[in-house]
Amino acid sequence: MKLTPEQLKQFDEEGYLFFPNYFSPEETQILKSEIPGVFQQRREENVREKSGDVVRTAFAVHTYDPIFEALVHHPRFVEPAEQLLGDRTYIHQFKINGKAAFDGDVWQWHQDYGTWKADDDMPEARAMNLAVFVDDVNEFNGPLWFIPKSHKKGAIEAKHDLTTTSYPLWVIDNDTIAKLVKQGGIVSPKGGPGSAIFFHGTLVHGSPPNMSPWNRQIIYVTYNAVSNAIRRFKRPDYIAHRDFTPIDAWSDDAVLQAARRKSAAE
Amino acid sequence: MKLTPEQLKQFDEEGYLFFPNYFSPEETQILKSEIPGVFQQRREENVREKSGDVVRTAFAVHTYDPIFEALVHHPRFVEPAEQLLGDRTYIHQFKINGKAAFDGDVWQWHQDYGTWKADDDMPEARAMNLAVFVDDVNEFNGPLWFIPKSHKKGAIEAKHDLTTTSYPLWVIDNDTIAKLVKQGGIVSPKGGPGSAIFFHGTLVHGSPPNMSPWNRQIIYVTYNAVSNAIRRFKRPDYIAHRDFTPIDAWSDDAVLQAARRKSAAE
């Protein structure tokens, strides 16, 4: 899996790439059916919503679940990440965002690199998310909103918001958002399960709450250039990993193989 | 202005009618430019958002502002209201919902008749909203969401929610919403300023918060059949009116005339 020159240009200009049906229905179904078993676990990696007992984010699942371990080694993630970041990569963060029907709360406007820099002392914005939709993402269930071209601004000043949701986030003020939107607008890629989105570490994004009866689970893998490893270990290891070993690409059927091994073991 | 038999049928089946560009740009601009003067007033009719000093809802503006008085007498509101409700009508409620950029909070899933019944002892669901978009309404600035056909269920059991927002509302539980959405889906009419939406008093609706930099002001006029006047006066008069005088239709240029009178007086 190699990105074309046109795709590289679009990523450079707009800050993201969207691929409907990037993973097969079979692969996506394997990922989806693995999640309930993850969410039901009482472990510190599972951050719950303010409103109650619903999982907002499950971190570091690839460290204990072979299905998600296979996903982070998927060549359709590893190879584009290396291409876009110009280096071999390691996993800085892995998360499944639940955005549960009715309960899924807002993600305020932010840059991911804002947090990686402020909390983890990541030298440069040479890390990024490669994400896969587990559910259909539509206008009603809290889709991601991006401000195209905003990644060109580098690291934007942000304020640590500890109160709005259950998860602390470095958020960007309204005046800055208004200016960025004037330049780039807002886009909200929607699509079926298996669609993928890659976005720059400084691309400003957020998402509204989920008031619909439909879950909106998305898996995010943050790849960081190995030459850009973090230098502060303030946050727990399961949120900002300290294992900088380069990630190898496995075979294209890595997720299917992991599922087969799992059923064989059961 | 008369609704066609097809429109009456659609309203009966779906519970709403949407009209892009229902009012002229000139009329809409008059309404829009009148709102800042309303919102800046410190009066009890102006309910502010929980988050701060931004107006969430301005009630009863037609009782003190001639521009909005003209709007409630507009034949493009009065005549369809009489047709749909099968009676002459009076104004049960008038409001401008600000849904301000960044600050506009959620409206939870509800039926308007739930409140009119529980709080105002309105005998039947023979009241409805005729609303006009003052701003462009898009997927990002907190558009209205409707569950088509849900009006057929009559008054649905609801719970008085006094905490979620600054405005108390009789809201419907998640299980019921999930069932209704399975039957009718969710629709979200979007359009430019001047677009109008008419919806049944028992049509279930809500709207997400406005995280965008764009205001989303909508004016709602609630017409009630004169034979269906409320019987309890628990809520303030400016929220649930007690003047049951039938509303006459003025001429089609009523808003333009009111604006001309206003400039002449200035």
Interface residues (C-beta under 8 A of the other chain):
Chain A: A101 F102 V106 Q108 W109 E139 F140 W145 N174 I177 A178 V181 K182 I186 S188 G206 P208 P209 M211 S212 P213
Chain B: A101 F102 V106 Q108 W109 E139 F140 W145 N174 I177 A178 V181 K182 I186 S188 G206 P208 P209 M211 S212 P213
